[in-house]
Amino acid sequence: MQQSENQPAAIDVALWPYPKNEGDRNRWIRSLPPDELERAARYRFDRDRTSFIAGRYLLRRMLSAHAGIRPSEVALVADEYGRLTLDRRDAPRFSLANADGLVAVAVASGCEHIGIDCERIDTEIEAAALESYCSPGERGWLGELPASERARAAVELWTFKESHLKALGIGLREDPRNVAFAWENGLPVAAHNGERDGRWFHRLIESGSQHVAALAVCSRSGLPAIDVRLFQDDSTESE
């Protein structure tokens, strides 16, 4: 969907610290089509399976509200890279992120690209991993931080990179070192393959003490209005 010059840019973000009980999960799973049920069954660990199911449930609830259809009518199709789109004319752009204990969905209007990522704040990132996804400038910036701040900053940096690569629709098929972040006036600015694009904006999303969430958006009309809310699951039956 191309961005209209007259369409105001806006982003609706829903965060869901989903409950981890079998009764709720059994209710959510009834909204999944056969292919997603098969994918859910392939997860080795129960926590990953529950996160996947909760994410697809939230995504369908969000897209149904934006498209004016029932959650059961939300038809998702994946491109050759696995990026999901809504099989519907003038469908909104969206992005989904999963982490243990939190799922997040961003739905955008008037934007060219949108990506969201979330990670647990206690994720441990080893030195070897920093070498593989940080540019030299980013490693230098992390190294200059006080030790007490370095672990959280590394997780935040990872979520920024993931959200940007997801917005591009390429994920980790791109070397994450090709997307390098610097901070100007306290705000993150990305350069892709050494070039900056003023249409891109990156922001952290307040998501509670246990997780970090980051948003990447490409918009010709400047930073869009961003509405962030906690999702309240008021559904009591399969839809």
Backbone torsions as a table, in degrees:
resi	resn	phi	psi	omega
1	MET	NA	124.5	-179.1
2	GLN	-80.7	149.4	178.9
3	GLN	-77.5	126.4	177.3
4	SER	-80.0	140.8	179.5
5	GLU	-66.1	-25.1	-177.5
6	ASN	-97.6	-1.2	-176.7
7	GLN	-91.4	120.0	179.5
8	PRO	-66.6	140.6	-179.6
9	ALA	-84.2	133.7	179.3
10	ALA	-154.2	149.8	-179.5
11	ILE	-131.5	129.8	177.0
12	ASP	-106.4	116.9	-178.4
13	VAL	-113.6	127.4	175.1
14	ALA	-116.6	127.1	176.0
15	LEU	-109.9	137.7	-177.1
16	TRP	-136.0	103.2	170.1
17	PRO	-78.4	80.6	-168.7
18	TYR	-65.0	147.1	176.2
19	PRO	-71.7	150.0	-177.6
20	LYS	-112.1	65.2	175.1
21	ASN	-127.6	152.2	-171.6
22	GLU	-66.3	-34.2	-179.1
23	GLY	-61.6	-47.3	178.1
24	ASP	-64.5	-43.8	-178.5
25	ARG	-60.7	-39.6	178.6
26	ASN	-64.3	-31.5	177.1
27	ARG	-73.4	-43.7	-179.9
28	TRP	-62.8	-38.0	-171.5
29	ILE	-66.7	-20.2	179.9
30	ARG	-69.7	-14.6	178.7
31	SER	-87.7	-6.2	-176.3
32	LEU	-87.4	138.6	174.6
33	PRO	-75.0	169.1	-175.6
34	PRO	-54.2	-41.0	-177.1
35	ASP	-66.1	-34.7	178.6
36	GLU	-76.3	-31.8	174.0
37	LEU	-62.0	-40.8	178.6
38	GLU	-65.6	-40.9	179.6
39	ARG	-66.3	-41.3	178.5
40	ALA	-59.7	-39.6	-177.5
41	ALA	-67.7	-20.8	-177.2
42	ARG	-81.6	-12.9	179.7
43	TYR	-67.7	132.7	-176.8
44	ARG	-74.7	-39.2	-174.8
45	PHE	-103.6	138.9	-177.4
46	ASP	-59.9	-37.0	-178.4
47	ARG	-64.2	-37.3	179.0
48	ASP	-71.4	-37.9	178.1
49	ARG	-63.3	-45.4	-179.8
50	THR	-64.1	-40.8	178.6
51	SER	-62.4	-42.8	179.0
52	PHE	-62.2	-47.0	-178.3
53	ILE	-63.3	-44.7	179.5
54	ALA	-62.3	-39.0	-179.9
55	GLY	-63.7	-45.4	-179.5
56	ARG	-69.5	-33.0	176.8
57	TYR	-64.6	-48.8	178.6
58	LEU	-61.3	-43.4	-179.2
59	LEU	-58.4	-44.4	179.9
60	ARG	-66.5	-37.6	177.7
61	ARG	-64.5	-42.3	-179.1
62	MET	-66.7	-48.0	-177.0
63	LEU	-68.0	-34.0	178.1
64	SER	-64.0	-38.5	179.0
65	ALA	-67.1	-40.3	-178.5
66	HIS	-74.0	-34.0	-177.1
67	ALA	-93.1	-8.9	-179.9
68	GLY	71.4	34.8	179.6
69	ILE	-129.2	169.2	177.9
70	ARG	-75.6	150.6	177.2
71	PRO	-54.4	-34.8	-179.8
72	SER	-69.1	-16.3	179.8
73	GLU	-93.4	-1.5	178.7
74	VAL	-74.7	111.4	-179.6
75	ALA	-105.8	114.1	-178.7
76	LEU	-100.9	136.7	176.5
77	VAL	-124.7	145.4	-178.8
78	ALA	-109.2	138.9	175.9
79	ASP	-83.5	-172.6	-175.6
80	GLU	-64.2	-18.8	179.2
81	TYR	-99.4	2.0	179.2
82	GLY	88.6	2.0	179.4
83	ARG	-74.0	132.4	-176.8
84	LEU	-87.1	142.4	170.3
85	THR	-134.9	159.2	177.1
86	LEU	-88.3	124.7	-176.6
87	ASP	-78.3	78.8	-175.0
88	ARG	-163.9	141.9	179.2
89	ARG	-63.4	140.3	-179.8
90	ASP	56.8	34.3	179.5
91	ALA	-68.1	145.1	178.4
92	PRO	-72.6	156.3	172.2
93	ARG	-80.9	146.9	-177.2
94	PHE	-153.4	165.9	176.9
95	SER	-148.2	145.7	-177.8
96	LEU	-125.1	139.2	176.6
97	ALA	-133.9	141.9	179.6
98	ASN	-124.3	139.2	169.3
99	ALA	-146.1	159.4	178.9
100	ASP	-60.5	112.9	178.5
101	GLY	96.1	-8.8	-179.6
102	LEU	-150.3	135.8	167.4
103	VAL	-124.5	150.9	-176.7
104	ALA	-139.0	140.3	176.8
105	VAL	-130.7	133.9	173.7
106	ALA	-118.5	127.6	177.5
107	VAL	-119.6	128.6	-171.8
108	ALA	-120.6	146.6	168.9
109	SER	-124.1	145.4	178.1
110	GLY	69.0	22.6	-179.2
111	CYS	-123.8	150.5	179.2
112	GLU	-83.9	-38.8	-179.4
113	HIS	-143.0	147.7	177.4
114	ILE	-143.7	138.0	177.0
115	GLY	-148.3	140.0	176.6
116	ILE	-133.1	145.8	176.3
117	ASP	-142.2	149.4	175.0
118	CYS	-140.5	146.0	-179.5
119	GLU	-141.5	153.8	172.1
120	ARG	-69.6	139.2	-176.8
121	ILE	-68.9	-22.3	-179.9
122	ASP	-90.6	12.2	175.3
123	THR	-61.0	129.1	179.9
124	GLU	-94.1	124.1	-179.9
125	ILE	-112.3	114.9	-176.4
126	GLU	-77.0	162.1	-178.1
127	ALA	-58.4	-37.8	-179.8
128	ALA	-64.5	-36.2	178.5
129	ALA	-68.0	-37.9	176.5
130	LEU	-59.7	-39.7	178.4
131	GLU	-62.3	-34.8	-173.4
132	SER	-84.2	-19.7	-178.8
133	TYR	-123.8	-6.9	179.3
134	CYS	-102.9	140.6	171.8
135	SER	-73.3	163.3	177.1
136	PRO	-55.1	-39.9	179.3
137	GLY	-64.8	-38.8	178.9
138	GLU	-68.0	-40.4	178.0
139	ARG	-63.8	-37.7	177.0
140	GLY	-64.8	-41.4	178.6
141	TRP	-63.3	-44.4	178.9
142	LEU	-63.1	-40.2	-178.2
143	GLY	-65.2	-24.5	-179.9
144	GLU	-84.5	-11.5	-179.0
145	LEU	-76.0	152.2	172.8
146	PRO	-58.6	145.3	-177.2
147	ALA	-55.2	-33.2	-177.9
148	SER	-69.4	-17.7	-177.9
149	GLU	-104.9	-13.5	-168.2
150	ARG	-67.3	-41.2	-176.0
151	ALA	-64.4	-45.6	179.4
152	ARG	-66.1	-40.5	179.8
153	ALA	-61.6	-37.0	179.0
154	ALA	-65.5	-40.0	178.2
155	VAL	-67.2	-42.5	178.3
156	GLU	-61.5	-42.8	178.7
157	LEU	-60.8	-41.7	179.0
158	TRP	-62.1	-41.9	-179.3
159	THR	-66.2	-36.3	175.9
160	PHE	-60.7	-47.7	-178.4
161	LYS	-63.5	-45.3	180.0
162	GLU	-60.7	-43.7	-178.7
163	SER	-64.1	-38.4	179.7
164	HIS	-67.1	-46.3	-179.2
165	LEU	-66.9	-34.8	175.8
166	LYS	-67.1	-38.5	178.3
167	ALA	-62.1	-36.5	177.0
168	LEU	-73.2	-16.7	179.5
169	GLY	81.7	17.8	-176.2
170	ILE	-116.8	-18.6	177.6
171	GLY	55.0	-144.9	-175.1
172	LEU	-82.3	12.5	168.0
173	ARG	-69.6	-21.3	173.5
174	GLU	-93.1	139.0	174.8
175	ASP	-62.2	117.5	-177.1
176	PRO	-61.0	-19.8	177.2
177	ARG	-68.8	-16.0	178.2
178	ASN	-76.4	-13.7	175.0
179	VAL	-109.5	103.3	-173.6
180	ALA	-111.2	132.9	-178.0
181	PHE	-105.5	144.3	169.6
182	ALA	-133.4	166.5	-177.9
183	TRP	-117.4	126.1	178.5
184	GLU	-124.4	120.8	-176.4
185	ASN	54.5	35.8	177.4
186	GLY	80.7	3.0	-178.5
187	LEU	-113.1	143.4	-179.5
188	PRO	-75.6	137.5	177.1
189	VAL	-130.3	129.2	-175.6
190	ALA	-104.4	144.5	170.8
191	ALA	-121.3	125.3	179.7
192	HIS	-102.0	116.6	-175.4
193	ASN	54.6	39.7	175.2
194	GLY	83.1	-0.8	-177.9
195	GLU	-116.2	137.1	176.7
196	ARG	-97.0	146.9	178.5
197	ASP	-127.8	116.2	-175.5
198	GLY	-66.9	-7.2	178.1
199	ARG	-81.4	-10.4	-175.7
200	TRP	-93.9	139.7	177.1
201	PHE	-135.1	143.1	-178.5
202	HIS	-134.0	133.8	-179.2
203	ARG	-143.8	144.7	167.5
204	LEU	-77.4	144.5	178.2
205	ILE	-111.4	127.3	178.7
206	GLU	-63.0	119.4	-173.4
207	SER	-133.5	15.4	179.4
208	GLY	98.5	176.9	-171.7
209	SER	-79.5	-19.2	-173.9
210	GLN	-94.9	-13.0	-174.5
211	HIS	-135.4	159.0	171.0
212	VAL	-118.7	136.3	176.9
213	ALA	-130.7	140.3	-179.3
214	ALA	-133.8	146.3	-177.4
215	LEU	-121.7	136.6	174.1
216	ALA	-123.7	132.0	-179.0
217	VAL	-142.3	141.7	174.5
218	CYS	-113.5	118.6	-175.7
219	SER	-144.2	132.2	179.2
220	ARG	-73.2	-21.8	-172.7
221	SER	-98.5	19.7	179.5
222	GLY	92.0	-175.9	-178.2
223	LEU	-62.9	121.7	-179.0
224	PRO	-70.5	161.2	169.6
225	ALA	-67.8	133.0	-177.1
226	ILE	-119.9	118.7	178.3
227	ASP	-107.6	118.2	-177.9
228	VAL	-113.1	131.7	178.8
229	ARG	-145.8	157.1	171.5
230	LEU	-83.8	131.4	179.0
231	PHE	-73.9	132.5	175.4
232	GLN	-110.8	113.3	-177.4
233	ASP	-81.5	99.4	-179.2
234	ASP	-99.4	7.6	-179.9
235	SER	-84.7	136.8	179.2
236	THR	-118.1	1.3	179.6
237	GLU	-149.7	163.7	179.7
238	SER	-66.6	138.6	-179.2
239	GLU	-113.1	NA	NA
